[in-house]
Amino acid sequence: MSQRRVLVVDDDPTIADSVALRLRAEGLDVQTAADGPAAVAACQKRRPDLVVLDVMLPGFDGLEVCRRIQADHPIPVLMLTARTEETDLIVGLGVGADDYLTKPFSMRELAARVHALLRRADRVAQVSDSVLAFGDVRLDLDERRVRRGDEEVHLTRTEFDLLAYLAARPRVAVGRDALLTELWGWGDEAGSRTVDSHIKALRRKLGSELIRTVHGVGYALEVPR
Protein backbone atom coordinates (compact mmCIF):
# COMPACT_ATOMS: atom_id res chain seq x y z
CA MET A 1 0.00 0.00 0.00
CA SER A 2 1.26 3.50 -0.85
CA GLN A 3 2.15 5.86 1.96
CA ARG A 4 -0.94 7.55 3.41
CA ARG A 5 -1.08 11.32 2.95
CA VAL A 6 -2.06 13.62 5.83
CA LEU A 7 -2.53 17.39 5.76
CA VAL A 8 -1.92 19.22 9.06
CA VAL A 9 -3.50 22.69 9.24
CA ASP A 10 -2.54 25.00 12.11
CA ASP A 11 -1.35 28.61 12.16
CA ASP A 12 0.90 27.91 15.16
CA PRO A 13 4.15 26.61 13.60
CA THR A 14 5.20 24.92 16.85
CA ILE A 15 2.04 22.80 16.93
CA ALA A 16 2.02 22.15 13.19
CA ASP A 17 5.66 21.06 13.16
CA SER A 18 5.25 18.88 16.26
CA VAL A 19 2.19 17.10 14.85
CA ALA A 20 3.87 16.66 11.47
CA LEU A 21 7.01 15.25 13.09
CA ARG A 22 5.03 12.72 15.11
CA LEU A 23 2.89 11.60 12.18
CA ARG A 24 5.95 11.22 9.94
CA ALA A 25 7.45 9.00 12.63
CA GLU A 26 4.25 6.93 12.31
CA GLY A 27 5.08 6.31 8.63
CA LEU A 28 2.72 8.91 7.14
CA ASP A 29 3.41 11.40 4.35
CA VAL A 30 2.65 14.78 5.95
CA GLN A 31 2.18 18.26 4.49
CA THR A 32 1.32 21.39 6.48
CA ALA A 33 -0.74 24.52 5.83
CA ALA A 34 -1.09 27.63 7.99
CA ASP A 35 -4.39 29.22 6.94
CA GLY A 36 -7.80 28.43 5.51
CA PRO A 37 -7.20 29.22 1.82
CA ALA A 38 -3.91 27.30 1.78
CA ALA A 39 -5.61 24.29 3.38
CA VAL A 40 -8.39 24.18 0.77
CA ALA A 41 -5.88 24.59 -2.06
CA ALA A 42 -3.69 21.79 -0.66
CA CYS A 43 -6.69 19.44 -0.44
CA GLN A 44 -7.72 20.17 -4.01
CA LYS A 45 -4.19 19.64 -5.32
CA ARG A 46 -2.93 16.76 -3.17
CA ARG A 47 -6.07 14.80 -2.21
CA PRO A 48 -4.89 13.80 1.28
CA ASP A 49 -6.27 10.68 2.96
CA LEU A 50 -6.92 12.63 6.18
CA VAL A 51 -6.82 16.22 7.47
CA VAL A 52 -5.81 17.33 10.97
CA LEU A 53 -7.51 20.71 11.18
CA ASP A 54 -7.34 23.50 13.76
CA VAL A 55 -10.57 25.46 14.26
CA MET A 56 -9.02 28.93 14.66
CA LEU A 57 -7.24 29.90 11.43
CA PRO A 58 -6.48 33.12 9.52
CA GLY A 59 -8.13 33.67 6.15
CA PHE A 60 -11.20 31.68 7.16
CA ASP A 61 -11.64 29.29 10.05
CA GLY A 62 -11.44 25.52 10.23
CA LEU A 63 -15.22 25.11 10.09
CA GLU A 64 -15.31 26.82 6.71
CA VAL A 65 -12.31 24.76 5.56
CA CYS A 66 -14.19 21.63 6.55
CA ARG A 67 -17.33 22.71 4.69
CA ARG A 68 -15.40 23.42 1.50
CA ILE A 69 -13.26 20.28 1.40
CA GLN A 70 -16.17 17.99 2.26
CA ALA A 71 -18.30 19.53 -0.49
CA ASP A 72 -15.51 18.95 -3.00
CA HIS A 73 -14.39 15.45 -2.00
CA PRO A 74 -15.19 13.80 1.37
CA ILE A 75 -12.06 13.40 3.50
CA PRO A 76 -11.76 12.18 7.11
CA VAL A 77 -11.17 15.22 9.33
CA LEU A 78 -9.77 15.32 12.87
CA MET A 79 -10.44 18.76 14.35
CA LEU A 80 -8.21 20.44 16.94
CA THR A 81 -10.02 22.91 19.16
CA ALA A 82 -9.47 24.90 22.31
CA ARG A 83 -13.25 25.15 22.74
CA THR A 84 -15.12 22.68 24.92
CA GLU A 85 -18.66 24.06 24.71
CA GLU A 86 -21.08 21.54 23.24
CA THR A 87 -22.53 24.08 20.81
CA ASP A 88 -19.13 24.55 19.20
CA LEU A 89 -18.65 20.79 19.04
CA ILE A 90 -22.01 20.22 17.36
CA VAL A 91 -21.30 22.94 14.80
CA GLY A 92 -17.89 21.45 14.09
CA LEU A 93 -19.25 17.95 13.58
CA GLY A 94 -22.13 19.28 11.50
CA VAL A 95 -19.79 20.51 8.77
CA GLY A 96 -18.25 17.09 8.28
CA ALA A 97 -15.62 16.59 10.99
CA ASP A 98 -15.20 12.93 11.97
CA ASP A 99 -13.51 13.39 15.34
CA TYR A 100 -12.01 16.09 17.52
CA LEU A 101 -9.30 16.67 20.11
CA THR A 102 -9.33 19.48 22.65
CA LYS A 103 -6.07 21.32 23.27
CA PRO A 104 -3.80 20.55 24.98
CA PHE A 105 -3.57 16.96 23.73
CA SER A 106 -0.94 14.26 23.78
CA MET A 107 0.82 13.33 20.54
CA ARG A 108 0.26 9.68 21.39
CA GLU A 109 -3.52 10.17 21.49
CA LEU A 110 -3.50 12.22 18.30
CA ALA A 111 -1.56 9.50 16.46
CA ALA A 112 -3.99 6.86 17.74
CA ARG A 113 -7.00 8.88 16.55
CA VAL A 114 -5.42 9.42 13.12
CA HIS A 115 -4.74 5.70 12.64
CA ALA A 116 -8.26 4.83 13.81
CA LEU A 117 -9.82 7.18 11.24
CA LEU A 118 -7.63 5.80 8.46
CA ARG A 119 -8.54 2.21 9.39
CA ARG A 120 -12.22 3.09 9.37
CA ALA A 121 -11.93 4.68 5.94
CA ASP A 122 -10.30 1.47 4.69
CA ARG A 123 -13.13 -0.67 6.09
CA VAL A 124 -15.74 1.52 4.44
CA ALA A 125 -13.99 1.17 1.08
CA GLN A 126 -14.29 -2.61 1.34
CA VAL A 127 -18.08 -2.70 1.91
CA SER A 128 -19.86 -4.87 -0.66
CA ASP A 129 -22.92 -3.78 -2.67
CA SER A 130 -25.98 -3.59 -0.47
CA VAL A 131 -29.08 -1.49 0.10
CA LEU A 132 -30.75 -1.27 3.50
CA ALA A 133 -34.32 -0.01 3.74
CA PHE A 134 -36.21 0.96 6.90
CA GLY A 135 -39.45 2.90 6.75
CA ASP A 136 -39.10 5.55 4.07
CA VAL A 137 -35.29 5.63 4.39
CA ARG A 138 -33.02 3.79 1.94
CA LEU A 139 -29.31 3.42 2.66
CA ASP A 140 -27.11 2.47 -0.30
CA LEU A 141 -23.85 1.14 1.15
CA ASP A 142 -22.14 0.88 -2.23
CA GLU A 143 -22.84 4.41 -3.44
CA ARG A 144 -22.90 5.83 0.11
CA ARG A 145 -26.19 7.60 -0.54
CA VAL A 146 -29.22 8.06 1.68
CA ARG A 147 -32.76 8.84 0.54
CA ARG A 148 -35.82 9.65 2.60
CA GLY A 149 -38.84 9.22 0.40
CA ASP A 150 -38.04 10.96 -2.88
CA GLU A 151 -35.39 13.24 -1.38
CA GLU A 152 -31.68 12.55 -1.15
CA VAL A 153 -30.25 13.42 2.28
CA HIS A 154 -26.67 14.60 2.60
CA LEU A 155 -24.82 12.93 5.46
CA THR A 156 -21.23 13.43 6.51
CA ARG A 157 -18.91 10.44 6.31
CA THR A 158 -19.25 9.75 10.03
CA GLU A 159 -23.02 10.23 10.07
CA PHE A 160 -23.33 7.69 7.25
CA ASP A 161 -21.10 5.16 9.00
CA LEU A 162 -23.02 5.56 12.26
CA LEU A 163 -26.37 5.10 10.52
CA ALA A 164 -25.09 2.05 8.62
CA TYR A 165 -23.81 0.48 11.84
CA LEU A 166 -27.15 0.91 13.59
CA ALA A 167 -29.12 -0.13 10.47
CA ALA A 168 -27.24 -3.43 10.35
CA ARG A 169 -28.58 -4.10 13.89
CA PRO A 170 -32.23 -2.92 13.78
CA ARG A 171 -33.93 -2.53 17.18
CA VAL A 172 -30.72 -3.60 18.96
CA ALA A 173 -29.56 -1.20 21.67
CA VAL A 174 -25.91 -0.31 21.08
CA GLY A 175 -23.91 1.40 23.82
CA ARG A 176 -21.98 4.61 23.31
CA ASP A 177 -18.71 2.89 24.23
CA ALA A 178 -19.32 0.22 21.60
CA LEU A 179 -20.04 2.86 18.97
CA LEU A 180 -16.90 4.79 19.88
CA THR A 181 -14.78 1.65 19.71
CA GLU A 182 -16.25 0.37 16.43
CA LEU A 183 -16.51 3.65 14.53
CA TRP A 184 -13.85 5.88 16.04
CA GLY A 185 -11.39 3.25 17.26
CA TRP A 186 -11.32 4.51 20.84
CA GLY A 187 -13.63 4.78 23.79
CA ASP A 188 -13.87 6.75 27.02
CA GLU A 189 -16.51 8.57 29.03
CA ALA A 190 -15.62 11.94 27.55
CA GLY A 191 -16.27 10.58 24.08
CA SER A 192 -19.99 10.11 24.76
CA ARG A 193 -20.59 13.68 23.63
CA THR A 194 -19.11 12.84 20.23
CA VAL A 195 -21.66 10.06 19.72
CA ASP A 196 -24.53 12.19 21.04
CA SER A 197 -23.68 15.03 18.64
CA HIS A 198 -23.76 12.72 15.62
CA ILE A 199 -27.04 11.18 16.76
CA LYS A 200 -28.56 14.67 17.05
CA ALA A 201 -27.42 15.42 13.50
CA LEU A 202 -29.00 12.21 12.16
CA ARG A 203 -32.28 12.94 13.93
CA ARG A 204 -32.31 16.46 12.54
CA LYS A 205 -31.79 15.19 8.98
CA LEU A 206 -33.86 11.99 9.02
CA GLY A 207 -36.46 12.54 11.73
CA SER A 208 -36.38 12.35 15.49
CA GLU A 209 -38.31 9.07 15.53
CA LEU A 210 -35.67 7.12 13.60
CA ILE A 211 -33.19 6.54 16.43
CA ARG A 212 -34.45 5.69 19.90
CA THR A 213 -32.54 6.55 23.06
CA VAL A 214 -32.21 3.51 25.31
CA HIS A 215 -31.63 5.06 28.72
CA GLY A 216 -28.61 3.72 30.53
CA VAL A 217 -27.42 1.90 27.40
CA GLY A 218 -27.19 3.94 24.20
CA TYR A 219 -29.18 4.02 20.95
CA ALA A 220 -31.23 1.74 18.72
CA LEU A 221 -32.55 2.15 15.18
CA GLU A 222 -36.33 1.97 15.01
CA VAL A 223 -37.76 0.14 11.98
CA PRO A 224 -41.40 -0.71 11.18
CA ARG A 225 -42.34 -4.29 12.01
Secondary structure, 3 states (H helix, E strand, C coil): CCCCEEEEECCCHHHHHHHHHHHHHCCCEEEEECCHHHHHHHHHHHCCCEEEEECCCCCCCHHHHHHHHHHHCCCCEEEEECCCCHHHHHHHHHCCCCEEEECCCCHHHHHHHHHHHHHHHHHHHCCCCCEEEECCEEEECCCCEEEECCEEECCCHHHHHHHHHHHCCCCCCEEHHHHHHHHHCCCCHHHHHHHHHHHHHHHHHHCCCCEEEECCCEEEECCCC
